[in-house]
């Protein structure tokens, strides 16, 4: 597709330079910038960041379990939907009460679907909130430096 948009089939090669300095010259190393003010976490900030990270990971683990349960429920709902459709085609419509019994099963199934849809919307909302919390943590904590000895002290309970 890119070729049809005017990109040549073979990329243009840069012209070869005959100058010896062009061949041997290397870029100057970029000096490491000193940490900007406020980018180093204090020990207390690091403590909060580590706790928040643990909370995020725990909540994500719970959500993964909830998602698996929700998927299993969805699969059961789809299977039951097919069973009800198949049953409808084989019903003896002349027998008294058969349609009413089937309609009651369909009504109960629709309530189950409505409950699943509501729970699924809530789960999506929770996932979105967790993703925002994760992004905020990345900005507040994940992109900041800290002292390794502070982390070791916090993890050892000090």
C-alpha positions in Angstrom: 0.0 0.0 0.0 2.8 2.4 0.8 4.4 1.7 -2.6 1.2 2.9 -4.3 1.5 6.2 -2.6 4.7 7.3 -4.4 7.3 5.7 -2.1 10.2 4.5 -4.3 10.7 0.7 -4.4 14.3 1.2 -3.3 15.2 3.8 -0.7 17.5 6.6 -1.7 21.0 6.1 -0.5 22.9 9.0 0.9 25.8 10.2 -1.2 29.1 8.8 -0.3 31.5 11.3 1.1 35.2 11.3 0.2 36.2 13.3 3.2 38.1 11.2 5.8 36.6 13.2 8.7 33.1 12.3 7.6 33.9 8.6 7.9 35.7 8.6 11.2 33.8 11.4 13.0 31.6 10.1 15.8 28.9 12.0 17.6 29.8 13.6 20.8 28.5 11.7 23.9 25.5 13.3 25.4 26.3 14.2 29.0 23.9 12.8 31.6 21.6 15.6 32.9 21.5 16.1 36.6 18.1 15.1 38.1 15.6 18.0 37.8 14.4 19.4 41.1 11.5 17.4 42.5 12.1 14.2 40.5 13.8 12.4 43.4 11.2 10.7 45.7 11.6 11.2 49.4 11.4 8.1 51.6 7.8 8.9 52.6 6.8 9.6 49.0 8.4 6.3 48.0 6.5 4.5 50.8 3.2 5.9 49.5 4.1 5.0 45.9 5.0 1.4 46.8 1.7 1.0 48.8 -0.3 2.5 45.8 1.5 0.1 43.4 0.6 -2.8 45.6 -3.0 -1.7 45.8 -3.1 -1.3 42.0 -1.7 -4.7 41.4 -4.1 -6.3 43.9 -7.1 -4.5 42.4 -5.9 -5.6 38.9 -5.7 -9.2 40.1 -9.2 -9.0 41.5 -10.5 -7.6 38.2 -8.9 -10.3 36.2 -10.7 -12.9 38.3 -14.0 -11.0 37.9 -13.4 -10.8 34.2 -12.9 -14.6 34.0 -16.1 -15.1 36.0 -18.0 -12.6 33.8 -16.8 -14.4 30.6 -17.9 -17.7 32.0 -21.3 -16.2 32.8 -21.5 -14.7 29.3 -20.7 -18.1 27.8 -23.5 -19.7 29.9 -25.9 -17.0 28.8 -25.1 -17.6 25.2 -25.6 -21.3 25.6 -28.9 -20.8 27.3 -30.0 -18.4 24.6 -29.4 -21.1 22.0 -31.2 -23.7 24.1 -34.2 -21.4 24.3 -34.2 -20.7 20.6 -34.0 -24.4 19.8 -36.8 -25.2 22.3 -39.0 -22.6 20.7 -38.8 -24.4 17.3 -39.9 -27.7 18.8 -42.7 -26.5 21.1 -46.1 -28.1 20.8 -48.0 -24.9 20.5 -51.4 -26.6 20.8 -50.7 -27.9 24.3 -52.2 -25.7 27.0 -49.6 -23.7 29.1 -46.6 -24.7 27.0 -46.1 -21.2 25.5 -46.6 -19.6 28.9 -44.0 -21.8 30.5 -41.5 -21.0 27.7 -42.3 -17.3 27.9 -41.5 -17.5 31.7 -38.2 -19.1 30.9 -37.4 -16.4 28.3 -38.4 -13.6 30.8 -36.1 -15.1 33.5 -33.3 -15.4 30.9 -33.7 -11.8 29.8 -33.4 -10.7 33.5 -30.2 -12.7 33.7 -28.9 -10.9 30.6 -29.9 -7.5 32.0 -28.1 -8.2 35.2 -25.0 -9.4 33.3 -25.0 -6.2 31.2 -25.3 -4.0 34.2 -22.4 -5.9 36.0 -20.3 -5.7 32.8 -20.8 -1.9 32.5 -19.8 -1.5 36.1 -16.7 -3.7 35.5 -15.8 -1.6 32.5 -16.1 1.6 34.6 -13.9 0.0 37.3 -11.3 -0.9 34.7 -11.3 2.6 33.3 -10.9 4.1 36.8 -8.0 1.6 37.5 -6.3 2.5 34.2 -6.5 6.2 35.1 -5.1 5.4 38.6 -2.3 3.5 37.0 -1.5 6.4 34.6 -1.5 8.8 37.5 0.8 6.5 39.5 3.1 6.4 36.5 3.3 10.1 36.4 3.5 10.6 40.2 5.8 7.7 41.0 6.9 5.5 38.1 8.8 8.3 36.3 10.7 9.4 39.4 13.9 8.3 40.8 14.5 7.1 44.4 17.2 5.8 46.6 17.5 2.0 46.5 18.4 2.0 50.2 15.1 3.7 50.9 13.2 1.0 49.0 15.1 -1.7 50.9 14.4 -0.1 54.2 10.6 0.3 53.4 10.3 -3.3 52.3 12.1 -4.5 55.4 9.5 -2.6 57.5 11.6 0.4 58.6 
